[in-house]
Each structure stands twice: as C-alpha cells, then as structure tokens.
C-alpha cells in the first residue's frame, strides 16, 4: 500500500473554485457537461413553455420563465438553480451569446435556515 501525503490528498479532493465558470458559489456550465440528459430536459421545458426554439428567445423570456418557475410552479430554489445552470450553458456554450449571464440570467439565492429551526 502506497502512503500519500495528507496535504496532497486534501488538495486533490478540494473543489476548484477558480474555474472561470464558477459564479458566486453557484454551479456554472461545467457541471452540466456531465449530465447531457438533464441539460436537454431543462432546455426542452424552457422551449416548450414558449413553443419556440431557444435561439429565438432572449433575456425577457428567460426572466419570465424564472418567474413562472418560482410563482406558478412553486419550485424549490435548488430546482430553479438547475434550470438556470442549463440555460446559462445553452446561451454561453452552445449558442455562444456574449451576454453578461449574471445580469441576464440571475440565480436565486437559497434561503438561509435559522439555527433554531
């Protein structure tokens, strides 16, 4: 059995938050590359909501979809974050839109739980 230096093991297991796609603690496009079915499902739901190709939709429709997910579907913050990450991947990586994604597709903040609840 080969012994490993504990510091080396910690460094290897540590998450890489210096990635250019990492966004204030929210998953960016990178993690979705490992889950193409999830990406496809979220983009399909978005396109079906408007009955149009995502290429024809812009920031106004994205914001309206976020409001729909929050107010009408009443999805949890984590579920909305998955949809946001998929849309960011679509518009940044696939469609190569030069939008400021943090402004165009803002991510909701997870509600903080109080220590006594």
VMD Tcl script that builds the backbone (N, CA, C; Angstrom):
set m [mol new atoms 351]
animate dup $m
set s [atomselect $m all]
$s set {name element resname resid chain x y z} {
  {N N UNK 1 A 0.837 -1.176 0.000}
  {CA C UNK 1 A 0.000 0.000 0.000}
  {C C UNK 1 A 0.888 1.248 0.000}
  {N N UNK 2 A 0.568 2.171 -0.883}
  {CA C UNK 2 A 1.350 3.390 -1.008}
  {C C UNK 2 A 0.741 4.450 -0.103}
  {N N UNK 3 A 1.561 5.026 0.749}
  {CA C UNK 3 A 1.041 6.065 1.626}
  {C C UNK 3 A 1.103 7.398 0.905}
  {N N UNK 4 A 0.062 8.213 1.112}
  {CA C UNK 4 A 0.007 9.521 0.465}
  {C C UNK 4 A 0.140 10.603 1.517}
  {N N UNK 5 A 0.743 11.679 1.107}
  {CA C UNK 5 A 0.861 12.840 1.969}
  {C C UNK 5 A -0.552 13.401 2.184}
  {N N UNK 6 A -0.992 13.636 3.433}
  {CA C UNK 6 A -2.348 14.139 3.677}
  {C C UNK 6 A -2.633 15.463 2.978}
  {N N UNK 7 A -1.640 16.334 2.887}
  {CA C UNK 7 A -1.831 17.622 2.214}
  {C C UNK 7 A -2.102 17.413 0.734}
  {N N UNK 8 A -1.388 16.495 0.116}
  {CA C UNK 8 A -1.582 16.200 -1.297}
  {C C UNK 8 A -2.987 15.646 -1.526}
  {N N UNK 9 A -3.438 14.774 -0.647}
  {CA C UNK 9 A -4.761 14.184 -0.770}
  {C C UNK 9 A -5.836 15.270 -0.625}
  {N N UNK 10 A -5.670 16.183 0.332}
  {CA C UNK 10 A -6.636 17.276 0.524}
  {C C UNK 10 A -6.697 18.167 -0.710}
  {N N UNK 11 A -5.538 18.504 -1.270}
  {CA C UNK 11 A -5.502 19.360 -2.452}
  {C C UNK 11 A -6.206 18.717 -3.637}
  {N N UNK 12 A -6.060 17.415 -3.775}
  {CA C UNK 12 A -6.676 16.716 -4.886}
  {C C UNK 12 A -8.186 16.638 -4.713}
  {N N UNK 13 A -8.658 16.526 -3.481}
  {CA C UNK 13 A -10.079 16.405 -3.205}
  {C C UNK 13 A -10.802 17.744 -3.146}
  {N N UNK 14 A -10.059 18.817 -3.064}
  {CA C UNK 14 A -10.643 20.144 -2.949}
  {C C UNK 14 A -11.307 20.549 -4.265}
  {N N UNK 15 A -12.458 21.215 -4.178}
  {CA C UNK 15 A -13.140 21.685 -5.370}
  {C C UNK 15 A -12.377 22.844 -5.986}
  {N N UNK 16 A -12.454 22.954 -7.285}
  {CA C UNK 16 A -11.763 24.026 -7.987}
  {C C UNK 16 A -12.709 25.207 -8.160}
  {N N UNK 17 A -12.602 26.194 -7.253}
  {CA C UNK 17 A -13.445 27.366 -7.335}
  {C C UNK 17 A -12.798 28.474 -8.148}
  {N N UNK 18 A -11.668 28.208 -8.760}
  {CA C UNK 18 A -11.030 29.226 -9.590}
  {C C UNK 18 A -11.464 29.099 -11.042}
  {N N UNK 19 A -12.383 28.178 -11.316}
  {CA C UNK 19 A -12.867 27.990 -12.676}
  {C C UNK 19 A -13.542 29.268 -13.169}
  {N N UNK 20 A -13.333 29.649 -14.424}
  {CA C UNK 20 A -13.958 30.871 -14.932}
  {C C UNK 20 A -15.479 30.769 -14.967}
  {N N UNK 21 A -16.033 29.553 -14.932}
  {CA C UNK 21 A -17.481 29.402 -14.979}
  {C C UNK 21 A -18.090 29.400 -13.592}
  {N N UNK 22 A -17.261 29.331 -12.555}
  {CA C UNK 22 A -17.799 29.336 -11.203}
  {C C UNK 22 A -18.334 30.724 -10.891}
  {N N UNK 23 A -19.542 30.758 -10.347}
  {CA C UNK 23 A -20.236 32.034 -10.210}
  {C C UNK 23 A -20.792 32.179 -8.800}
  {N N UNK 24 A -20.085 32.859 -7.947}
  {CA C UNK 24 A -20.552 33.154 -6.600}
  {C C UNK 24 A -21.150 31.938 -5.894}
  {N N UNK 25 A -20.506 30.810 -6.015}
  {CA C UNK 25 A -20.975 29.629 -5.301}
  {C C UNK 25 A -22.037 28.835 -6.033}
  {N N UNK 26 A -22.470 29.308 -7.210}
  {CA C UNK 26 A -23.475 28.585 -7.967}
  {C C UNK 26 A -22.796 27.806 -9.087}
  {N N UNK 27 A -23.369 26.688 -9.401}
  {CA C UNK 27 A -22.812 25.876 -10.473}
  {C C UNK 27 A -22.947 26.622 -11.790}
  {N N UNK 28 A -21.887 26.622 -12.555}
  {CA C UNK 28 A -21.915 27.223 -13.878}
  {C C UNK 28 A -22.108 26.138 -14.913}
  {N N UNK 29 A -21.772 26.390 -16.144}
  {CA C UNK 29 A -21.977 25.416 -17.211}
  {C C UNK 29 A -21.179 24.131 -17.072}
  {N N UNK 30 A -20.009 24.165 -16.442}
  {CA C UNK 30 A -19.139 22.994 -16.409}
  {C C UNK 30 A -19.788 21.729 -15.847}
  {N N UNK 31 A -20.449 21.764 -14.694}
  {CA C UNK 31 A -21.013 20.529 -14.157}
  {C C UNK 31 A -22.059 19.903 -15.067}
  {N N UNK 32 A -22.733 20.698 -15.894}
  {CA C UNK 32 A -23.770 20.154 -16.752}
  {C C UNK 32 A -23.210 19.347 -17.914}
  {N N UNK 33 A -21.949 19.501 -18.228}
  {CA C UNK 33 A -21.369 18.695 -19.306}
  {C C UNK 33 A -21.424 17.215 -18.957}
  {N N UNK 34 A -21.445 16.913 -17.683}
  {CA C UNK 34 A -21.501 15.523 -17.258}
  {C C UNK 34 A -22.928 14.991 -17.282}
  {N N UNK 35 A -23.904 15.865 -17.466}
  {CA C UNK 35 A -25.302 15.454 -17.418}
  {C C UNK 35 A -26.075 15.972 -18.626}
  {N N UNK 36 A -25.781 15.449 -19.825}
  {CA C UNK 36 A -26.447 15.973 -21.018}
  {C C UNK 36 A -27.953 15.750 -21.021}
  {N N UNK 37 A -28.445 14.675 -20.394}
  {CA C UNK 37 A -29.892 14.449 -20.353}
  {C C UNK 37 A -30.585 15.520 -19.523}
  {N N UNK 38 A -29.960 15.901 -18.417}
  {CA C UNK 38 A -30.510 16.947 -17.569}
  {C C UNK 38 A -30.541 18.274 -18.326}
  {N N UNK 39 A -29.474 18.578 -19.011}
  {CA C UNK 39 A -29.395 19.802 -19.811}
  {C C UNK 39 A -30.495 19.802 -20.862}
  {N N UNK 40 A -30.606 18.708 -21.593}
  {CA C UNK 40 A -31.606 18.601 -22.658}
  {C C UNK 40 A -33.020 18.743 -22.095}
  {N N UNK 41 A -33.293 18.119 -20.976}
  {CA C UNK 41 A -34.619 18.189 -20.365}
  {C C UNK 41 A -34.982 19.626 -19.983}
  {N N UNK 42 A -34.059 20.327 -19.338}
  {CA C UNK 42 A -34.333 21.693 -18.896}
  {C C UNK 42 A -34.526 22.640 -20.080}
  {N N UNK 43 A -33.700 22.494 -21.105}
  {CA C UNK 43 A -33.823 23.346 -22.293}
  {C C UNK 43 A -35.136 23.037 -23.020}
  {N N UNK 44 A -35.514 21.765 -23.082}
  {CA C UNK 44 A -36.778 21.377 -23.719}
  {C C UNK 44 A -37.970 21.978 -22.990}
  {N N UNK 45 A -37.940 21.930 -21.669}
  {CA C UNK 45 A -39.032 22.517 -20.878}
  {C C UNK 45 A -39.139 24.017 -21.136}
  {N N UNK 46 A -38.001 24.684 -21.216}
  {CA C UNK 46 A -37.957 26.126 -21.490}
  {C C UNK 46 A -38.548 26.412 -22.871}
  {N N UNK 47 A -38.121 25.674 -23.891}
  {CA C UNK 47 A -38.594 25.894 -25.258}
  {C C UNK 47 A -40.087 25.593 -25.374}
  {N N UNK 48 A -40.549 24.518 -24.743}
  {CA C UNK 48 A -41.967 24.153 -24.798}
  {C C UNK 48 A -42.842 25.191 -24.096}
  {N N UNK 49 A -42.312 25.801 -23.070}
  {CA C UNK 49 A -43.086 26.815 -22.352}
  {C C UNK 49 A -43.487 27.957 -23.293}
  {N N UNK 50 A -42.609 28.305 -24.221}
  {CA C UNK 50 A -42.873 29.399 -25.162}
  {C C UNK 50 A -43.238 28.903 -26.571}
  {N N UNK 51 A -43.205 27.585 -26.783}
  {CA C UNK 51 A -43.457 26.996 -28.104}
  {C C UNK 51 A -42.569 27.612 -29.186}
  {N N UNK 52 A -41.310 27.855 -28.821}
  {CA C UNK 52 A -40.338 28.419 -29.767}
  {C C UNK 52 A -38.971 27.812 -29.497}
  {N N UNK 53 A -38.118 27.909 -30.499}
  {CA C UNK 53 A -36.733 27.490 -30.336}
  {C C UNK 53 A -36.035 28.453 -29.379}
  {N N UNK 54 A -35.167 27.946 -28.499}
  {CA C UNK 54 A -34.427 28.842 -27.602}
  {C C UNK 54 A -33.588 29.881 -28.345}
  {N N UNK 55 A -33.207 29.578 -29.588}
  {CA C UNK 55 A -32.443 30.550 -30.374}
  {C C UNK 55 A -33.246 31.819 -30.634}
  {N N UNK 56 A -34.578 31.710 -30.636}
  {CA C UNK 56 A -35.453 32.852 -30.902}
  {C C UNK 56 A -35.860 33.588 -29.626}
  {N N UNK 57 A -35.479 33.053 -28.484}
  {CA C UNK 57 A -35.864 33.634 -27.199}
  {C C UNK 57 A -34.701 34.426 -26.618}
  {N N UNK 58 A -35.035 35.442 -25.838}
  {CA C UNK 58 A -33.993 36.294 -25.277}
  {C C UNK 58 A -34.155 36.518 -23.793}
  {N N UNK 59 A -33.482 37.534 -23.280}
  {CA C UNK 59 A -33.485 37.811 -21.845}
  {C C UNK 59 A -34.871 38.000 -21.232}
  {N N UNK 60 A -35.787 38.656 -21.948}
  {CA C UNK 60 A -37.131 38.872 -21.396}
  {C C UNK 60 A -37.851 37.554 -21.162}
  {N N UNK 61 A -37.729 36.627 -22.101}
  {CA C UNK 61 A -38.385 35.326 -21.954}
  {C C UNK 61 A -37.725 34.500 -20.844}
  {N N UNK 62 A -36.409 34.628 -20.713}
  {CA C UNK 62 A -35.705 33.901 -19.660}
  {C C UNK 62 A -36.184 34.377 -18.291}
  {N N UNK 63 A -36.301 35.684 -18.127}
  {CA C UNK 63 A -36.779 36.227 -16.850}
  {C C UNK 63 A -38.227 35.815 -16.592}
  {N N UNK 64 A -39.054 35.851 -17.630}
  {CA C UNK 64 A -40.453 35.430 -17.484}
  {C C UNK 64 A -40.526 33.954 -17.086}
  {N N UNK 65 A -39.645 33.139 -17.634}
  {CA C UNK 65 A -39.621 31.707 -17.297}
  {C C UNK 65 A -39.202 31.512 -15.842}
  {N N UNK 66 A -38.249 32.299 -15.371}
  {CA C UNK 66 A -37.843 32.211 -13.966}
  {C C UNK 66 A -38.999 32.576 -13.042}
  {N N UNK 67 A -39.751 33.607 -13.402}
  {CA C UNK 67 A -40.916 33.995 -12.604}
  {C C UNK 67 A -41.949 32.875 -12.619}
  {N N UNK 68 A -42.156 32.265 -13.779}
  {CA C UNK 68 A -43.090 31.144 -13.907}
  {C C UNK 68 A -42.674 29.980 -13.000}
  {N N UNK 69 A -41.386 29.623 -13.028}
  {CA C UNK 69 A -40.909 28.521 -12.188}
  {C C UNK 69 A -41.090 28.823 -10.707}
  {N N UNK 70 A -40.889 30.087 -10.337}
  {CA C UNK 70 A -40.977 30.485 -8.938}
  {C C UNK 70 A -42.421 30.621 -8.467}
  {N N UNK 71 A -43.224 31.368 -9.204}
  {CA C UNK 71 A -44.563 31.712 -8.734}
  {C C UNK 71 A -45.650 30.702 -9.091}
  {N N UNK 72 A -45.604 30.174 -10.302}
  {CA C UNK 72 A -46.662 29.254 -10.727}
  {C C UNK 72 A -46.321 27.797 -10.416}
  {N N UNK 73 A -45.122 27.382 -10.758}
  {CA C UNK 73 A -44.721 26.001 -10.486}
  {C C UNK 73 A -44.291 25.818 -9.034}
  {N N UNK 74 A -43.959 26.932 -8.376}
  {CA C UNK 74 A -43.545 26.939 -6.967}
  {C C UNK 74 A -42.398 25.945 -6.694}
  {N N UNK 75 A -41.404 25.974 -7.593}
  {CA C UNK 75 A -40.252 25.081 -7.450}
  {C C UNK 75 A -39.333 25.573 -6.344}
  {N N UNK 76 A -38.614 24.638 -5.764}
  {CA C UNK 76 A -37.618 24.965 -4.748}
  {C C UNK 76 A -36.450 25.698 -5.412}
  {N N UNK 77 A -35.722 26.438 -4.612}
  {CA C UNK 77 A -34.583 27.201 -5.123}
  {C C UNK 77 A -33.592 26.299 -5.849}
  {N N UNK 78 A -33.323 25.123 -5.302}
  {CA C UNK 78 A -32.381 24.200 -5.930}
  {C C UNK 78 A -32.823 23.774 -7.320}
  {N N UNK 79 A -34.125 23.542 -7.500}
  {CA C UNK 79 A -34.649 23.159 -8.816}
  {C C UNK 79 A -34.535 24.308 -9.809}
  {N N UNK 80 A -34.765 25.517 -9.327}
  {CA C UNK 80 A -34.632 26.689 -10.199}
  {C C UNK 80 A -33.170 26.880 -10.589}
  {N N UNK 81 A -32.254 26.628 -9.656}
  {CA C UNK 81 A -30.823 26.748 -9.963}
  {C C UNK 81 A -30.405 25.772 -11.053}
  {N N UNK 82 A -30.995 24.581 -11.073}
  {CA C UNK 82 A -30.685 23.601 -12.127}
  {C C UNK 82 A -31.125 24.146 -13.481}
  {N N UNK 83 A -32.333 24.707 -13.535}
  {CA C UNK 83 A -32.833 25.288 -14.788}
  {C C UNK 83 A -31.950 26.454 -15.227}
  {N N UNK 84 A -31.543 27.290 -14.279}
  {CA C UNK 84 A -30.682 28.445 -14.582}
  {C C UNK 84 A -29.344 27.977 -15.150}
  {N N UNK 85 A -28.756 26.978 -14.510}
  {CA C UNK 85 A -27.460 26.472 -14.985}
  {C C UNK 85 A -27.584 25.917 -16.397}
  {N N UNK 86 A -28.689 25.233 -16.683}
  {CA C UNK 86 A -28.896 24.685 -18.025}
  {C C UNK 86 A -29.039 25.801 -19.051}
  {N N UNK 87 A -29.782 26.851 -18.703}
  {CA C UNK 87 A -29.958 27.968 -19.638}
  {C C UNK 87 A -28.656 28.740 -19.830}
  {N N UNK 88 A -27.886 28.888 -18.759}
  {CA C UNK 88 A -26.577 29.550 -18.899}
  {C C UNK 88 A -25.671 28.740 -19.817}
  {N N UNK 89 A -25.679 27.420 -19.671}
  {CA C UNK 89 A -24.883 26.558 -20.540}
  {C C UNK 89 A -25.333 26.730 -21.988}
  {N N UNK 90 A -26.639 26.683 -22.201}
  {CA C UNK 90 A -27.185 26.808 -23.546}
  {C C UNK 90 A -26.742 28.108 -24.212}
  {N N UNK 91 A -26.952 29.213 -23.520}
  {CA C UNK 91 A -26.684 30.505 -24.154}
  {C C UNK 91 A -25.199 30.861 -24.204}
  {N N UNK 92 A -24.412 30.423 -23.245}
  {CA C UNK 92 A -22.982 30.754 -23.252}
  {C C UNK 92 A -22.167 29.787 -24.103}
  {N N UNK 93 A -22.351 28.486 -23.889}
  {CA C UNK 93 A -21.509 27.476 -24.544}
  {C C UNK 93 A -22.061 27.091 -25.911}
  {N N UNK 94 A -23.350 26.720 -25.953}
  {CA C UNK 94 A -23.915 26.208 -27.196}
  {C C UNK 94 A -24.191 27.315 -28.208}
  {N N UNK 95 A -24.914 28.347 -27.780}
  {CA C UNK 95 A -25.293 29.415 -28.704}
  {C C UNK 95 A -24.277 30.557 -28.761}
  {N N UNK 96 A -23.284 30.510 -27.876}
  {CA C UNK 96 A -22.188 31.488 -27.846}
  {C C UNK 96 A -22.679 32.941 -27.804}
  {N N UNK 97 A -23.651 33.192 -26.936}
  {CA C UNK 97 A -24.141 34.559 -26.754}
  {C C UNK 97 A -23.186 35.296 -25.826}
  {N N UNK 98 A -22.863 36.499 -26.163}
  {CA C UNK 98 A -21.947 37.310 -25.358}
  {C C UNK 98 A -22.720 38.169 -24.366}
  {N N UNK 99 A -23.596 37.534 -23.636}
  {CA C UNK 99 A -24.382 38.232 -22.633}
  {C C UNK 99 A -23.645 38.196 -21.311}
  {N N UNK 100 A -23.914 39.162 -20.469}
  {CA C UNK 100 A -23.450 39.111 -19.093}
  {C C UNK 100 A -24.450 38.215 -18.364}
  {N N UNK 101 A -24.130 36.938 -18.244}
  {CA C UNK 101 A -25.095 35.958 -17.760}
  {C C UNK 101 A -25.608 36.238 -16.357}
  {N N UNK 102 A -24.781 36.840 -15.514}
  {CA C UNK 102 A -25.221 37.138 -14.158}
  {C C UNK 102 A -26.342 38.176 -14.171}
  {N N UNK 103 A -26.328 39.066 -15.161}
  {CA C UNK 103 A -27.370 40.080 -15.273}
  {C C UNK 103 A -28.582 39.547 -16.029}
  {N N UNK 104 A -28.333 38.820 -17.119}
  {CA C UNK 104 A -29.411 38.320 -17.964}
  {C C UNK 104 A -30.134 37.151 -17.297}
  {N N UNK 105 A -29.362 36.243 -16.715}
  {CA C UNK 105 A -29.943 35.061 -16.080}
  {C C UNK 105 A -29.480 35.025 -14.627}
  {N N UNK 106 A -30.091 35.840 -13.771}
  {CA C UNK 106 A -29.672 35.851 -12.367}
  {C C UNK 106 A -30.099 34.573 -11.651}
  {N N UNK 107 A -29.288 34.140 -10.736}
  {CA C UNK 107 A -29.596 32.939 -9.957}
  {C C UNK 107 A -30.227 33.349 -8.630}
  {N N UNK 108 A -31.298 32.661 -8.239}
  {CA C UNK 108 A -31.896 32.985 -6.942}
  {C C UNK 108 A -30.989 32.530 -5.812}
  {N N UNK 109 A -31.076 33.221 -4.699}
  {CA C UNK 109 A -30.291 32.827 -3.538}
  {C C UNK 109 A -31.079 31.819 -2.725}
  {N N UNK 110 A -30.369 30.821 -2.226}
  {CA C UNK 110 A -31.026 29.835 -1.376}
  {C C UNK 110 A -31.382 30.491 -0.050}
  {N N UNK 111 A -32.601 30.267 0.430}
  {CA C UNK 111 A -32.958 30.855 1.724}
  {C C UNK 111 A -32.131 30.232 2.835}
  {N N UNK 112 A -31.705 31.069 3.752}
  {CA C UNK 112 A -30.912 30.574 4.868}
  {C C UNK 112 A -31.832 30.072 5.959}
  {N N UNK 113 A -31.480 28.935 6.541}
  {CA C UNK 113 A -32.256 28.393 7.648}
  {C C UNK 113 A -31.723 28.989 8.939}
  {N N UNK 114 A -32.650 29.318 9.801}
  {CA C UNK 114 A -32.252 29.844 11.109}
  {C C UNK 114 A -31.706 28.701 11.952}
  {N N UNK 115 A -30.753 28.991 12.824}
  {CA C UNK 115 A -30.121 27.929 13.607}
  {C C UNK 115 A -31.095 27.143 14.481}
  {N N UNK 116 A -32.187 27.729 14.905}
  {CA C UNK 116 A -33.101 27.041 15.789}
  {C C UNK 116 A -34.263 26.387 15.064}
  {N N UNK 117 A -34.277 26.431 13.733}
  {CA C UNK 117 A -35.385 25.800 13.022}
  {C C UNK 117 A -35.019 24.461 12.452}
}
mol reanalyze $m
mol bondsrecalc $m
mol representation Tube
mol addrep $m
